[in-house]
Amino acid sequence: MRQDIREYSDSELSMLVFNDEMLYKRRHSYHFMSLLEDIFLFTDGQKEELITDLAEDLNEEEAG
């Protein structure tokens, strides 16, 4: 059963990813969004914010 986080803010999905070790380690993998869709029910806004945060995270790693 998927965890329904749709009632929470747009930052909820991103917060869960960046604070869960298993999700964090897989955050840049090819099938990551499919994994999240298996675990959570989330809104488009939550997904968009996560995508933005992941892009910023990747840019920071590359610049690092």
PyMOL Python script that loads the backbone (N, CA, C, O; Angstrom):
from pymol import cmd

cmd.read_pdbstr("""\
ATOM      1  N   MET A   1       0.841  -1.186   0.000  1.00  0.00           N
ATOM      2  CA  MET A   1       0.000   0.000   0.000  1.00  0.00           C
ATOM      3  C   MET A   1       0.887   1.252   0.000  1.00  0.00           C
ATOM      4  O   MET A   1       1.844   1.359   0.768  1.00  0.00           O
ATOM      5  N   ARG A   2       0.546   2.175  -0.867  1.00  0.00           N
ATOM      6  CA  ARG A   2       1.329   3.400  -0.977  1.00  0.00           C
ATOM      7  C   ARG A   2       0.948   4.407   0.097  1.00  0.00           C
ATOM      8  O   ARG A   2      -0.202   4.483   0.529  1.00  0.00           O
ATOM      9  N   GLN A   3       1.936   5.168   0.510  1.00  0.00           N
ATOM     10  CA  GLN A   3       1.717   6.216   1.500  1.00  0.00           C
ATOM     11  C   GLN A   3       1.182   7.447   0.781  1.00  0.00           C
ATOM     12  O   GLN A   3       1.810   7.943  -0.154  1.00  0.00           O
ATOM     13  N   ASP A   4       0.030   7.940   1.208  1.00  0.00           N
ATOM     14  CA  ASP A   4      -0.600   9.107   0.592  1.00  0.00           C
ATOM     15  C   ASP A   4      -0.078  10.377   1.254  1.00  0.00           C
ATOM     16  O   ASP A   4      -0.354  10.638   2.425  1.00  0.00           O
ATOM     17  N   ILE A   5       0.682  11.164   0.488  1.00  0.00           N
ATOM     18  CA  ILE A   5       1.241  12.415   1.030  1.00  0.00           C
ATOM     19  C   ILE A   5       0.638  13.631   0.341  1.00  0.00           C
ATOM     20  O   ILE A   5       1.142  14.743   0.496  1.00  0.00           O
ATOM     21  N   ARG A   6      -0.435  13.432  -0.417  1.00  0.00           N
ATOM     22  CA  ARG A   6      -1.021  14.512  -1.206  1.00  0.00           C
ATOM     23  C   ARG A   6      -1.568  15.654  -0.365  1.00  0.00           C
ATOM     24  O   ARG A   6      -1.689  16.775  -0.860  1.00  0.00           O
ATOM     25  N   GLU A   7      -1.896  15.399   0.875  1.00  0.00           N
ATOM     26  CA  GLU A   7      -2.462  16.458   1.713  1.00  0.00           C
ATOM     27  C   GLU A   7      -1.396  17.395   2.279  1.00  0.00           C
ATOM     28  O   GLU A   7      -1.725  18.425   2.868  1.00  0.00           O
ATOM     29  N   TYR A   8      -0.139  17.049   2.104  1.00  0.00           N
ATOM     30  CA  TYR A   8       0.950  17.838   2.657  1.00  0.00           C
ATOM     31  C   TYR A   8       1.461  18.863   1.638  1.00  0.00           C
ATOM     32  O   TYR A   8       1.008  18.896   0.494  1.00  0.00           O
ATOM     33  N   SER A   9       2.394  19.684   2.066  1.00  0.00           N
ATOM     34  CA  SER A   9       2.904  20.765   1.222  1.00  0.00           C
ATOM     35  C   SER A   9       3.678  20.213   0.025  1.00  0.00           C
ATOM     36  O   SER A   9       4.005  19.028  -0.029  1.00  0.00           O
ATOM     37  N   ASP A  10       3.962  21.090  -0.921  1.00  0.00           N
ATOM     38  CA  ASP A  10       4.717  20.704  -2.109  1.00  0.00           C
ATOM     39  C   ASP A  10       6.126  20.234  -1.763  1.00  0.00           C
ATOM     40  O   ASP A  10       6.752  19.542  -2.566  1.00  0.00           O
ATOM     41  N   SER A  11       6.629  20.587  -0.610  1.00  0.00           N
ATOM     42  CA  SER A  11       7.991  20.196  -0.233  1.00  0.00           C
ATOM     43  C   SER A  11       8.060  18.812   0.429  1.00  0.00           C
ATOM     44  O   SER A  11       9.155  18.317   0.698  1.00  0.00           O
ATOM     45  N   GLU A  12       6.916  18.188   0.691  1.00  0.00           N
ATOM     46  CA  GLU A  12       6.891  16.922   1.437  1.00  0.00           C
ATOM     47  C   GLU A  12       7.661  15.803   0.733  1.00  0.00           C
ATOM     48  O   GLU A  12       8.461  15.122   1.374  1.00  0.00           O
ATOM     49  N   LEU A  13       7.446  15.600  -0.540  1.00  0.00           N
ATOM     50  CA  LEU A  13       8.113  14.508  -1.249  1.00  0.00           C
ATOM     51  C   LEU A  13       9.623  14.717  -1.246  1.00  0.00           C
ATOM     52  O   LEU A  13      10.379  13.778  -0.998  1.00  0.00           O
ATOM     53  N   SER A  14      10.053  15.908  -1.512  1.00  0.00           N
ATOM     54  CA  SER A  14      11.481  16.221  -1.496  1.00  0.00           C
ATOM     55  C   SER A  14      12.063  15.989  -0.108  1.00  0.00           C
ATOM     56  O   SER A  14      13.147  15.421   0.023  1.00  0.00           O
ATOM     57  N   MET A  15      11.363  16.418   0.912  1.00  0.00           N
ATOM     58  CA  MET A  15      11.830  16.231   2.280  1.00  0.00           C
ATOM     59  C   MET A  15      11.982  14.738   2.590  1.00  0.00           C
ATOM     60  O   MET A  15      12.967  14.332   3.206  1.00  0.00           O
ATOM     61  N   LEU A  16      11.025  13.930   2.171  1.00  0.00           N
ATOM     62  CA  LEU A  16      11.107  12.492   2.409  1.00  0.00           C
ATOM     63  C   LEU A  16      12.311  11.882   1.694  1.00  0.00           C
ATOM     64  O   LEU A  16      13.023  11.061   2.272  1.00  0.00           O
ATOM     65  N   VAL A  17      12.539  12.271   0.459  1.00  0.00           N
ATOM     66  CA  VAL A  17      13.662  11.724  -0.314  1.00  0.00           C
ATOM     67  C   VAL A  17      14.996  12.099   0.321  1.00  0.00           C
ATOM     68  O   VAL A  17      15.871  11.247   0.477  1.00  0.00           O
ATOM     69  N   PHE A  18      15.153  13.356   0.683  1.00  0.00           N
ATOM     70  CA  PHE A  18      16.432  13.816   1.196  1.00  0.00           C
ATOM     71  C   PHE A  18      16.674  13.418   2.656  1.00  0.00           C
ATOM     72  O   PHE A  18      17.771  13.619   3.177  1.00  0.00           O
ATOM     73  N   ASN A  19      15.663  12.858   3.313  1.00  0.00           N
ATOM     74  CA  ASN A  19      15.815  12.435   4.706  1.00  0.00           C
ATOM     75  C   ASN A  19      15.675  10.937   4.909  1.00  0.00           C
ATOM     76  O   ASN A  19      15.637  10.472   6.048  1.00  0.00           O
ATOM     77  N   ASP A  20      15.599  10.179   3.835  1.00  0.00           N
ATOM     78  CA  ASP A  20      15.510   8.716   3.913  1.00  0.00           C
ATOM     79  C   ASP A  20      16.754   8.149   3.221  1.00  0.00           C
ATOM     80  O   ASP A  20      16.978   8.412   2.040  1.00  0.00           O
ATOM     81  N   GLU A  21      17.547   7.389   3.934  1.00  0.00           N
ATOM     82  CA  GLU A  21      18.834   6.918   3.405  1.00  0.00           C
ATOM     83  C   GLU A  21      18.684   6.128   2.112  1.00  0.00           C
ATOM     84  O   GLU A  21      19.430   6.362   1.161  1.00  0.00           O
ATOM     85  N   MET A  22      17.744   5.208   2.059  1.00  0.00           N
ATOM     86  CA  MET A  22      17.559   4.387   0.866  1.00  0.00           C
ATOM     87  C   MET A  22      17.161   5.241  -0.332  1.00  0.00           C
ATOM     88  O   MET A  22      17.715   5.080  -1.419  1.00  0.00           O
ATOM     89  N   LEU A  23      16.209   6.145  -0.143  1.00  0.00           N
ATOM     90  CA  LEU A  23      15.779   7.017  -1.235  1.00  0.00           C
ATOM     91  C   LEU A  23      16.883   7.981  -1.638  1.00  0.00           C
ATOM     92  O   LEU A  23      17.092   8.233  -2.825  1.00  0.00           O
ATOM     93  N   TYR A  24      17.581   8.512  -0.663  1.00  0.00           N
ATOM     94  CA  TYR A  24      18.652   9.465  -0.941  1.00  0.00           C
ATOM     95  C   TYR A  24      19.741   8.836  -1.802  1.00  0.00           C
ATOM     96  O   TYR A  24      20.226   9.461  -2.745  1.00  0.00           O
ATOM     97  N   LYS A  25      20.122   7.616  -1.486  1.00  0.00           N
ATOM     98  CA  LYS A  25      21.171   6.935  -2.250  1.00  0.00           C
ATOM     99  C   LYS A  25      20.750   6.659  -3.686  1.00  0.00           C
ATOM    100  O   LYS A  25      21.600   6.569  -4.572  1.00  0.00           O
ATOM    101  N   ARG A  26      19.462   6.525  -3.925  1.00  0.00           N
ATOM    102  CA  ARG A  26      18.955   6.197  -5.258  1.00  0.00           C
ATOM    103  C   ARG A  26      18.432   7.410  -6.021  1.00  0.00           C
ATOM    104  O   ARG A  26      17.908   7.251  -7.123  1.00  0.00           O
ATOM    105  N   ARG A  27      18.555   8.599  -5.476  1.00  0.00           N
ATOM    106  CA  ARG A  27      17.886   9.790  -5.991  1.00  0.00           C
ATOM    107  C   ARG A  27      18.240  10.145  -7.432  1.00  0.00           C
ATOM    108  O   ARG A  27      17.444  10.798  -8.107  1.00  0.00           O
ATOM    109  N   HIS A  28      19.396   9.739  -7.918  1.00  0.00           N
ATOM    110  CA  HIS A  28      19.782  10.061  -9.293  1.00  0.00           C
ATOM    111  C   HIS A  28      19.745   8.838 -10.209  1.00  0.00           C
ATOM    112  O   HIS A  28      20.278   8.875 -11.318  1.00  0.00           O
ATOM    113  N   SER A  29      19.118   7.760  -9.748  1.00  0.00           N
ATOM    114  CA  SER A  29      19.043   6.554 -10.579  1.00  0.00           C
ATOM    115  C   SER A  29      17.976   6.728 -11.667  1.00  0.00           C
ATOM    116  O   SER A  29      17.064   7.547 -11.551  1.00  0.00           O
ATOM    117  N   TYR A  30      18.123   5.940 -12.708  1.00  0.00           N
ATOM    118  CA  TYR A  30      17.270   6.048 -13.890  1.00  0.00           C
ATOM    119  C   TYR A  30      15.788   5.815 -13.581  1.00  0.00           C
ATOM    120  O   TYR A  30      14.933   6.523 -14.112  1.00  0.00           O
ATOM    121  N   HIS A  31      15.479   4.849 -12.742  1.00  0.00           N
ATOM    122  CA  HIS A  31      14.084   4.485 -12.458  1.00  0.00           C
ATOM    123  C   HIS A  31      13.573   5.073 -11.141  1.00  0.00           C
ATOM    124  O   HIS A  31      12.643   4.536 -10.540  1.00  0.00           O
ATOM    125  N   PHE A  32      14.171   6.156 -10.701  1.00  0.00           N
ATOM    126  CA  PHE A  32      13.828   6.703  -9.385  1.00  0.00           C
ATOM    127  C   PHE A  32      12.370   7.127  -9.274  1.00  0.00           C
ATOM    128  O   PHE A  32      11.719   6.835  -8.270  1.00  0.00           O
ATOM    129  N   MET A  33      11.848   7.809 -10.288  1.00  0.00           N
ATOM    130  CA  MET A  33      10.450   8.260 -10.200  1.00  0.00           C
ATOM    131  C   MET A  33       9.499   7.068 -10.155  1.00  0.00           C
ATOM    132  O   MET A  33       8.477   7.129  -9.471  1.00  0.00           O
ATOM    133  N   SER A  34       9.807   6.000 -10.858  1.00  0.00           N
ATOM    134  CA  SER A  34       8.978   4.788 -10.801  1.00  0.00           C
ATOM    135  C   SER A  34       8.988   4.205  -9.395  1.00  0.00           C
ATOM    136  O   SER A  34       7.960   3.755  -8.889  1.00  0.00           O
ATOM    137  N   LEU A  35      10.155   4.219  -8.775  1.00  0.00           N
ATOM    138  CA  LEU A  35      10.261   3.745  -7.391  1.00  0.00           C
ATOM    139  C   LEU A  35       9.374   4.585  -6.481  1.00  0.00           C
ATOM    140  O   LEU A  35       8.638   4.043  -5.656  1.00  0.00           O
ATOM    141  N   LEU A  36       9.441   5.902  -6.628  1.00  0.00           N
ATOM    142  CA  LEU A  36       8.621   6.778  -5.789  1.00  0.00           C
ATOM    143  C   LEU A  36       7.129   6.547  -6.018  1.00  0.00           C
ATOM    144  O   LEU A  36       6.338   6.578  -5.076  1.00  0.00           O
ATOM    145  N   GLU A  37       6.753   6.317  -7.272  1.00  0.00           N
ATOM    146  CA  GLU A  37       5.344   6.069  -7.582  1.00  0.00           C
ATOM    147  C   GLU A  37       4.855   4.763  -6.972  1.00  0.00           C
ATOM    148  O   GLU A  37       3.659   4.609  -6.724  1.00  0.00           O
ATOM    149  N   ASP A  38       5.757   3.822  -6.728  1.00  0.00           N
ATOM    150  CA  ASP A  38       5.402   2.574  -6.060  1.00  0.00           C
ATOM    151  C   ASP A  38       5.233   2.754  -4.555  1.00  0.00           C
ATOM    152  O   ASP A  38       4.530   1.984  -3.901  1.00  0.00           O
ATOM    153  N   ILE A  39       5.885   3.778  -4.015  1.00  0.00           N
ATOM    154  CA  ILE A  39       5.895   3.993  -2.560  1.00  0.00           C
ATOM    155  C   ILE A  39       4.870   5.035  -2.113  1.00  0.00           C
ATOM    156  O   ILE A  39       4.234   4.875  -1.071  1.00  0.00           O
ATOM    157  N   PHE A  40       4.708   6.103  -2.899  1.00  0.00           N
ATOM    158  CA  PHE A  40       3.903   7.251  -2.474  1.00  0.00           C
ATOM    159  C   PHE A  40       2.820   7.611  -3.486  1.00  0.00           C
ATOM    160  O   PHE A  40       2.949   7.354  -4.683  1.00  0.00           O
ATOM    161  N   LEU A  41       1.756   8.210  -2.973  1.00  0.00           N
ATOM    162  CA  LEU A  41       0.786   8.945  -3.786  1.00  0.00           C
ATOM    163  C   LEU A  41       1.115  10.416  -3.565  1.00  0.00           C
ATOM    164  O   LEU A  41       1.066  10.899  -2.434  1.00  0.00           O
ATOM    165  N   PHE A  42       1.447  11.129  -4.632  1.00  0.00           N
ATOM    166  CA  PHE A  42       1.859  12.521  -4.485  1.00  0.00           C
ATOM    167  C   PHE A  42       1.252  13.374  -5.591  1.00  0.00           C
ATOM    168  O   PHE A  42       0.772  12.861  -6.602  1.00  0.00           O
ATOM    169  N   THR A  43       1.285  14.683  -5.379  1.00  0.00           N
ATOM    170  CA  THR A  43       0.706  15.629  -6.335  1.00  0.00           C
ATOM    171  C   THR A  43       1.738  16.017  -7.395  1.00  0.00           C
ATOM    172  O   THR A  43       2.934  15.767  -7.239  1.00  0.00           O
ATOM    173  N   ASP A  44       1.259  16.624  -8.461  1.00  0.00           N
ATOM    174  CA  ASP A  44       2.161  17.139  -9.486  1.00  0.00           C
ATOM    175  C   ASP A  44       3.083  18.211  -8.907  1.00  0.00           C
ATOM    176  O   ASP A  44       4.261  18.286  -9.258  1.00  0.00           O
ATOM    177  N   GLY A  45       2.535  19.033  -8.022  1.00  0.00           N
ATOM    178  CA  GLY A  45       3.351  20.072  -7.387  1.00  0.00           C
ATOM    179  C   GLY A  45       4.480  19.483  -6.559  1.00  0.00           C
ATOM    180  O   GLY A  45       5.599  19.996  -6.581  1.00  0.00           O
ATOM    181  N   GLN A  46       4.200  18.420  -5.836  1.00  0.00           N
ATOM    182  CA  GLN A  46       5.232  17.756  -5.048  1.00  0.00           C
ATOM    183  C   GLN A  46       6.304  17.163  -5.961  1.00  0.00           C
ATOM    184  O   GLN A  46       7.497  17.245  -5.670  1.00  0.00           O
ATOM    185  N   LYS A  47       5.865  16.569  -7.061  1.00  0.00           N
ATOM    186  CA  LYS A  47       6.805  15.977  -8.019  1.00  0.00           C
ATOM    187  C   LYS A  47       7.678  17.063  -8.656  1.00  0.00           C
ATOM    188  O   LYS A  47       8.891  16.895  -8.783  1.00  0.00           O
ATOM    189  N   GLU A  48       7.060  18.165  -9.051  1.00  0.00           N
ATOM    190  CA  GLU A  48       7.811  19.260  -9.678  1.00  0.00           C
ATOM    191  C   GLU A  48       8.852  19.839  -8.729  1.00  0.00           C
ATOM    192  O   GLU A  48       9.977  20.131  -9.136  1.00  0.00           O
ATOM    193  N   GLU A  49       8.476  20.005  -7.464  1.00  0.00           N
ATOM    194  CA  GLU A  49       9.438  20.547  -6.496  1.00  0.00           C
ATOM    195  C   GLU A  49      10.588  19.568  -6.287  1.00  0.00           C
ATOM    196  O   GLU A  49      11.741  19.984  -6.169  1.00  0.00           O
ATOM    197  N   LEU A  50      10.289  18.282  -6.240  1.00  0.00           N
ATOM    198  CA  LEU A  50      11.352  17.293  -6.098  1.00  0.00           C
ATOM    199  C   LEU A  50      12.291  17.334  -7.293  1.00  0.00           C
ATOM    200  O   LEU A  50      13.509  17.300  -7.120  1.00  0.00           O
ATOM    201  N   ILE A  51      11.751  17.405  -8.489  1.00  0.00           N
ATOM    202  CA  ILE A  51      12.589  17.454  -9.694  1.00  0.00           C
ATOM    203  C   ILE A  51      13.516  18.671  -9.660  1.00  0.00           C
ATOM    204  O   ILE A  51      14.690  18.573 -10.017  1.00  0.00           O
ATOM    205  N   THR A  52      12.991  19.800  -9.234  1.00  0.00           N
ATOM    206  CA  THR A  52      13.808  21.013  -9.098  1.00  0.00           C
ATOM    207  C   THR A  52      14.912  20.799  -8.065  1.00  0.00           C
ATOM    208  O   THR A  52      16.068  21.149  -8.301  1.00  0.00           O
ATOM    209  N   ASP A  53      14.552  20.229  -6.928  1.00  0.00           N
ATOM    210  CA  ASP A  53      15.535  19.998  -5.867  1.00  0.00           C
ATOM    211  C   ASP A  53      16.603  18.996  -6.301  1.00  0.00           C
ATOM    212  O   ASP A  53      17.777  19.163  -5.971  1.00  0.00           O
ATOM    213  N   LEU A  54      16.208  17.964  -7.035  1.00  0.00           N
ATOM    214  CA  LEU A  54      17.178  16.978  -7.523  1.00  0.00           C
ATOM    215  C   LEU A  54      18.137  17.600  -8.531  1.00  0.00           C
ATOM    216  O   LEU A  54      19.329  17.293  -8.528  1.00  0.00           O
ATOM    217  N   ALA A  55      17.625  18.468  -9.386  1.00  0.00           N
ATOM    218  CA  ALA A  55      18.478  19.147 -10.363  1.00  0.00           C
ATOM    219  C   ALA A  55      19.490  20.044  -9.647  1.00  0.00           C
ATOM    220  O   ALA A  55      20.667  20.064 -10.005  1.00  0.00           O
ATOM    221  N   GLU A  56      19.035  20.776  -8.646  1.00  0.00           N
ATOM    222  CA  GLU A  56      19.936  21.634  -7.878  1.00  0.00           C
ATOM    223  C   GLU A  56      20.989  20.798  -7.153  1.00  0.00           C
ATOM    224  O   GLU A  56      22.159  21.174  -7.096  1.00  0.00           O
ATOM    225  N   ASP A  57      20.567  19.668  -6.605  1.00  0.00           N
ATOM    226  CA  ASP A  57      21.466  18.759  -5.905  1.00  0.00           C
ATOM    227  C   ASP A  57      22.532  18.232  -6.858  1.00  0.00           C
ATOM    228  O   ASP A  57      23.710  18.189  -6.503  1.00  0.00           O
ATOM    229  N   LEU A  58      22.142  17.836  -8.043  1.00  0.00           N
ATOM    230  CA  LEU A  58      23.084  17.319  -9.029  1.00  0.00           C
ATOM    231  C   LEU A  58      24.075  18.397  -9.455  1.00  0.00           C
ATOM    232  O   LEU A  58      25.269  18.130  -9.593  1.00  0.00           O
ATOM    233  N   ASN A  59      23.581  19.607  -9.659  1.00  0.00           N
ATOM    234  CA  ASN A  59      24.471  20.728 -10.013  1.00  0.00           C
ATOM    235  C   ASN A  59      25.492  21.000  -8.923  1.00  0.00           C
ATOM    236  O   ASN A  59      26.655  21.282  -9.214  1.00  0.00           O
ATOM    237  N   GLU A  60      25.064  20.917  -7.668  1.00  0.00           N
ATOM    238  CA  GLU A  60      25.984  21.133  -6.532  1.00  0.00           C
ATOM    239  C   GLU A  60      27.043  20.032  -6.480  1.00  0.00           C
ATOM    240  O   GLU A  60      28.209  20.300  -6.190  1.00  0.00           O
ATOM    241  N   GLU A  61      26.630  18.783  -6.764  1.00  0.00           N
ATOM    242  CA  GLU A  61      27.589  17.675  -6.756  1.00  0.00           C
ATOM    243  C   GLU A  61      28.621  17.852  -7.858  1.00  0.00           C
ATOM    244  O   GLU A  61      29.812  17.624  -7.649  1.00  0.00           O
ATOM    245  N   GLU A  62      28.157  18.258  -9.023  1.00  0.00           N
ATOM    246  CA  GLU A  62      29.065  18.425 -10.163  1.00  0.00           C
ATOM    247  C   GLU A  62      30.027  19.599  -9.949  1.00  0.00           C
ATOM    248  O   GLU A  62      31.177  19.560 -10.387  1.00  0.00           O
ATOM    249  N   ALA A  63      29.542  20.636  -9.273  1.00  0.00           N
ATOM    250  CA  ALA A  63      30.375  21.806  -9.011  1.00  0.00           C
ATOM    251  C   ALA A  63      31.344  21.557  -7.869  1.00  0.00           C
ATOM    252  O   ALA A  63      32.409  22.169  -7.785  1.00  0.00           O
ATOM    253  N   GLY A  64      30.947  20.642  -6.988  1.00  0.00           N
ATOM    254  CA  GLY A  64      31.602  20.349  -5.750  1.00  0.00           C
ATOM    255  C   GLY A  64      33.005  20.103  -5.676  1.00  0.00           C
ATOM    256  O   GLY A  64      33.531  19.854  -4.591  1.00  0.00           O
TER     257      GLY A  64
END
""", "prot")
cmd.dss("prot")
cmd.show_as("cartoon", "prot")
cmd.util.cbc("prot")
cmd.orient("prot")
